[in-house]
Amino acid sequence: MRRVVIVGRDLIAATRIADAAAAAGCDAARVDTPDQLPDASEIGLAFVDWDDRQADWGASLRRWRDAADTPAPRLLLFGSHRDVAGHRAARANGLGPMLARSKLFASLPSLLRE
């Protein structure tokens, strides 16, 4: 079974992601911060609530992803569509683009199949 993890304290968002993961046959868990993530080799996809980020999250997520023994897990950052600075910070941290929350929730089934 493929494992996904949700990083962030927004329980509504985490529940929506976890429910979609279960429907896709994935096991999902939630943690508050990147420092609480399980071993990167055990995770296929990590959803990160970028609206909830702290200053050190970029470096923590890069270290976590780079520590994987197998191919690095996918990171999928999401947040407010109005957070232009957040989108820029995600890219500047080498974490890729950030999805708007609305786009994330609309795309969950297909994202979990990939």
N, C-alpha and C positions, 0 to 999 in steps of 0.2 A: 504494500500500500504506500502510495506517495504521501510524504509528510509536508505540510505547509505550516508556517508560523506567522502570527500577526503581532507586529510590534506597535504598541500604543495603548493608551488607557481608555479610549473611547469604546465603551462596551457595546454600544449600538452598532457601530461599524464592525467591530470584531465579531459580533453575533451574526451579522449579515454575511460576512466572509466565511465564517465557520460553517454556517448552514449551507452555503453554496459549495464549500469544499466537501462536506459530507455527502451532498447530492451527487457530486462528481466522483465519489469513492475515495476521497482523500481524508487523511487524519489531520486535524488542525489543533493547534495550541496557541495560546496568547501569552505574551510577556510584556512587561511595562517598558523596558529599555533594551537596547542592543546588547548590553552587558549580560543580560539574562538569557540570551539566545542559546539553544542547544548547539551541540557540535555541528558545524556547517556541513559536514559530510552526511549528516542524517536528514538534511532538509532539501527539498526540491525547489521550493518557492517561498520567499519571505515577503509578506505585505508589510510595508512600513508607513505608518501614519505620520507623514512629514510635518503636519500641522502641530504635532505633539513633540517635535524634536527639541533637543537641547544642543548646546554649542558643540559638544564632543561627538554627536551621533555620526557625523560623516566619517570621521577617522575610525570610530568603533565598527561601523558597518563594513568599511573597506578591510579592516583587519580580520573580521569574522569571515567575510566572503573569501579572502585570500588564504585563509587557514584550511580550506577544504582539501581533503586528500584526493577526492574525485573531482569531476568538473564542478566549478563553482556554482552554488545555488543562484537561481535568479532572484534579483531584488526588484520589487515593484513598489515604488514610492507613490503615495497618493496624498492629495490635499486639496485645499480650496483653489478653485479656478482663478480667483482674484489674487492669489499669492505669487506675484511675479518674482519677488525676491526669493521665495522658496523654490520656484522652478530653476532659477539661476543658481542657487546654492546647491541643489541636487546635482546639476551638471558640473559645477565647479568642484564638487567633491568626488567626481568620477563615478557617480552612482546612476547616471543616465537620466532620462527625462522623468518628470513626475506626471502622473495622470490626475485629472480632476476627479473628485469624489464621484460626481454623477457619471462620468465615463467609466470609472472603475466598476461601480455597481451594475451598470448596464452591460458591461463586458465580462462579468465574473464567470459565467459558464464557459465561455470560449477561452478565457485566460487560464482556467484550471484544466482545460483539456490539452493545452499546448505543452 
